Amino acid sequence: MSTPSVVPQRHRVVIIGSGFGGLTAAKALKRADADVTVISKTTSHLFQPLLYQVATGILSEGEIAPATRLILRKQKNTRVLLGEVEDIDLTAGTVTSKLIDMRTVTPFDSLIVAAGAQQSYFGNDQFATYAPGMKTIDDALELRGRILGAFEAAEVATDHAERERRLTFVVVGAGPTGVELAGQIAELAERTLAGAFRTIEPRDCRVILLDAAPAVLPPMGEKLGLKAQRRLEKLGVEVRLNAMVTAVDYQGITIKEKDGSEHRIQCACKVWAAGVQASPLGKMIAEQAEGTEVDRAGRVLVQPDLTVKGHPHVFVVGDLMSVPDVPGMAQGAIQGATYATKVIKRALKGHDDPTQRAPFHYFNKGSMATVSRFDAVAQVGKLEFGGLLAWFAWLVLHLYYLIGHKNRITTIIAWFITFLGRGRGQMAITSQMVYARLAMNRVAEQQRGALAAAEQAEHAEQEAG
Ligand SMILES: Cc1cc2nc3c(=O)[nH]c(=O)nc-3n(C[C@H](O)[C@H](O)[C@H](O)COP(=O)(O)OP(=O)(O)OC[C@H]3O[C@@H](n4cnc5c(N)ncnc54)[C@H](O)[C@@H]3O)c2cc1C
């Protein structure tokens, strides 16, 4: 009688997230002798740096968010699962994800957590109702609806004050996202929408960029910050620094200046581009790894090899990791994921001793932000420059990192149309873009209420019985 042969199981790598960190990790494991599973709550790989161009009608969402499944189609050792990770069990070595009402438990030998960060309202989550953030495709489409919708409403408003309110746009947060968005709203009004309305003049709109900090683009230093500020002001953007937002409602926004005085800005369209909070998965992991903590933004204080204490095969990378001098930028995520996969590949060959790993080293390639067409600021090492050269550098770099040849070609065409001409190809808006998020929140609230009521009724019945 023959004994059944035991097929040795391949090493299982689970990657959470399909952003810069997750996708880099998955692609790096293409030839690894391992079964790779990518679990993400979104079906696509989102190129966040160009979200503001979706919000202002330059690019379509498909151009900056190709389907992860299609990117990895030819990678036979890799499976892509759509689902929101609800639980990570470091002891059992499992990840539990949920899609609709279906739960999937995926076991792992190595885990790479690249779940990124979400918008932070610094404890004022109620602001989100009227001031959406800029983190997801939904956010960008909602903003497009709100920005273009504000011009439409201004065209039909008969009251002067209401028309002015509709034509006032406030962007909170003077980091790269806020700067880029404010610049593009101003250009949209000045170039694309000019002459398209009959009762309003779009270029008369007010675009206000607010920040509680005393400078624009603080991480890029005083010189570049001032350069960007002056260029924005030339475009007509009002830059108000040292201005802390204290209230946001349907009618507008209240700010507190440095001297303590409070001011009201009546505005219909507000955008929140300030502050990030790491995914709650960071805290979940830290709670299971004794001696591991999260920082104020919820990022995991990882070991020098990007793992969590006591779990040498659990890596945290990207915006979710807290490593001194590594900014929450795409490069941090890409380099962190590359490092983690190198360790895993060495381990697969039996060459890894967790106690002897060389620490992760971040190579700062610089940073840049566009202000308007033909105008950007850039910092590469000690070199700081602005204007057309920086803009071209920005253009080439973004095309390089964009995934897929088709997306690169259509993006170049869209940029030609917008930057050399006046047109924008993505100017369609729908009511759903503007109202769906709030409607969905209301439905979720109702469902939670109904669930709580049913539980209460059951509890009362049990007590009575
Ligand atoms: C508007 C904007 C502009 C930016 N501009 C620049 C720029 O110009 N240059 C630059 O270098 N950086 C820029 N950044 C920052 C850069 O995009 C991030 O640093 C980078 O995306 C981080 O990569 P990540 O893989 O850690 O997270 P992300 O890219 O955010 O990916 C996180 C992934 O995790 C998934 N996920 C999250 N939670 C769960 C869960 N519970 N279950 C399953 N999946 C989950 C998400 O769906 C997503 O796929 C910008 C960011 C934003 C928002």
Ligand as a Chemical Component Dictionary entry (heavy atoms), coordinates in Angstrom:
data_LIG
# 
_chem_comp.id                   LIG 
_chem_comp.type                 NON-POLYMER 
_chem_comp.pdbx_formal_charge   0 
_chem_comp.three_letter_code    LIG 
# 
loop_
_chem_comp_atom.comp_id 
_chem_comp_atom.atom_id 
_chem_comp_atom.alt_atom_id 
_chem_comp_atom.type_symbol 
_chem_comp_atom.charge 
_chem_comp_atom.model_Cartn_x 
_chem_comp_atom.model_Cartn_y 
_chem_comp_atom.model_Cartn_z 
_chem_comp_atom.pdbx_ordinal 
LIG C1  C1  C 0 -4.388 64.101 -2.881 1  
LIG C2  C2  C 0 -3.038 63.522 -2.621 2  
LIG C3  C3  C 0 -1.935 63.986 -3.318 3  
LIG C4  C4  C 0 -0.671 63.436 -3.098 4  
LIG N1  N1  N 0 0.386  63.899 -3.811 5  
LIG C5  C5  C 0 1.594  63.313 -3.664 6  
LIG C6  C6  C 0 2.693  63.713 -4.463 7  
LIG O1  O1  O 0 2.582  64.629 -5.269 8  
LIG N2  N2  N 0 3.883  63.067 -4.300 9  
LIG C7  C7  C 0 4.020  62.041 -3.408 10 
LIG O2  O2  O 0 5.102  61.461 -3.319 11 
LIG N3  N3  N 0 3.012  61.655 -2.621 12 
LIG C8  C8  C 0 1.792  62.254 -2.743 13 
LIG N4  N4  N 0 0.749  61.855 -1.960 14 
LIG C9  C9  C 0 0.977  60.828 -0.937 15 
LIG C10 C10 C 0 1.000  59.435 -1.530 16 
LIG O3  O3  O 0 -0.083 59.255 -2.387 17 
LIG C11 C11 C 0 0.986  58.443 -0.375 18 
LIG O4  O4  O 0 2.119  58.663 0.420  19 
LIG C12 C12 C 0 0.984  57.005 -0.882 20 
LIG O5  O5  O 0 -0.186 56.761 -1.617 21 
LIG C13 C13 C 0 1.094  56.026 0.271  22 
LIG O6  O6  O 0 1.047  54.730 -0.235 23 
LIG P1  P1  P 0 0.429  53.547 0.626  24 
LIG O7  O7  O 0 0.575  52.319 -0.188 25 
LIG O8  O8  O 0 0.991  53.569 1.980  26 
LIG O9  O9  O 0 -1.095 53.925 0.802  27 
LIG P2  P2  P 0 -2.205 54.183 -0.304 28 
LIG O10 O10 O 0 -1.621 54.484 -1.621 29 
LIG O11 O11 O 0 -3.130 55.174 0.305  30 
LIG O12 O12 O 0 -2.949 52.787 -0.420 31 
LIG C14 C14 C 0 -3.676 52.241 0.631  32 
LIG C15 C15 C 0 -4.400 51.028 0.117  33 
LIG O13 O13 O 0 -4.941 50.307 1.195  34 
LIG C16 C16 C 0 -6.288 49.981 0.944  35 
LIG N5  N5  N 0 -6.949 49.851 2.246  36 
LIG C17 C17 C 0 -7.028 50.759 3.237  37 
LIG N6  N6  N 0 -7.678 50.244 4.294  38 
LIG C18 C18 C 0 -8.003 48.980 3.965  39 
LIG C19 C19 C 0 -8.719 47.927 4.631  40 
LIG N7  N7  N 0 -9.192 48.047 5.865  41 
LIG N8  N8  N 0 -8.900 46.785 3.975  42 
LIG C20 C20 C 0 -8.429 46.606 2.705  43 
LIG N9  N9  N 0 -7.750 47.558 2.032  44 
LIG C21 C21 C 0 -7.540 48.732 2.659  45 
LIG C22 C22 C 0 -6.788 51.127 0.081  46 
LIG O14 O14 O 0 -7.927 50.760 -0.667 47 
LIG C23 C23 C 0 -5.561 51.361 -0.795 48 
LIG O15 O15 O 0 -5.558 50.462 -1.887 49 
LIG C24 C24 C 0 -0.521 62.401 -2.150 50 
LIG C25 C25 C 0 -1.626 61.934 -1.438 51 
LIG C26 C26 C 0 -2.879 62.486 -1.679 52 
LIG C27 C27 C 0 -4.070 61.981 -0.925 53 
# 
loop_
_chem_comp_bond.comp_id 
_chem_comp_bond.atom_id_1 
_chem_comp_bond.atom_id_2 
_chem_comp_bond.value_order 
_chem_comp_bond.pdbx_ordinal 
LIG C1  C2  SING 1  
LIG C2  C3  SING 2  
LIG C2  C26 DOUB 3  
LIG C3  C4  DOUB 4  
LIG C4  N1  SING 5  
LIG C4  C24 SING 6  
LIG N1  C5  DOUB 7  
LIG C5  C6  SING 8  
LIG C5  C8  SING 9  
LIG C6  O1  DOUB 10 
LIG C6  N2  SING 11 
LIG N2  C7  SING 12 
LIG C7  O2  DOUB 13 
LIG C7  N3  SING 14 
LIG N3  C8  DOUB 15 
LIG C8  N4  SING 16 
LIG N4  C9  SING 17 
LIG N4  C24 SING 18 
LIG C9  C10 SING 19 
LIG C10 O3  SING 20 
LIG C10 C11 SING 21 
LIG C11 O4  SING 22 
LIG C11 C12 SING 23 
LIG C12 O5  SING 24 
LIG C12 C13 SING 25 
LIG C13 O6  SING 26 
LIG O6  P1  SING 27 
LIG P1  O7  DOUB 28 
LIG P1  O8  SING 29 
LIG P1  O9  SING 30 
LIG O9  P2  SING 31 
LIG P2  O10 DOUB 32 
LIG P2  O11 SING 33 
LIG P2  O12 SING 34 
LIG O12 C14 SING 35 
LIG C14 C15 SING 36 
LIG C15 O13 SING 37 
LIG C15 C23 SING 38 
LIG O13 C16 SING 39 
LIG C16 N5  SING 40 
LIG C16 C22 SING 41 
LIG N5  C17 SING 42 
LIG N5  C21 SING 43 
LIG C17 N6  DOUB 44 
LIG N6  C18 SING 45 
LIG C18 C19 SING 46 
LIG C18 C21 DOUB 47 
LIG C19 N7  SING 48 
LIG C19 N8  DOUB 49 
LIG N8  C20 SING 50 
LIG C20 N9  DOUB 51 
LIG N9  C21 SING 52 
LIG C22 O14 SING 53 
LIG C22 C23 SING 54 
LIG C23 O15 SING 55 
LIG C24 C25 DOUB 56 
LIG C25 C26 SING 57 
LIG C26 C27 SING 58 
# 
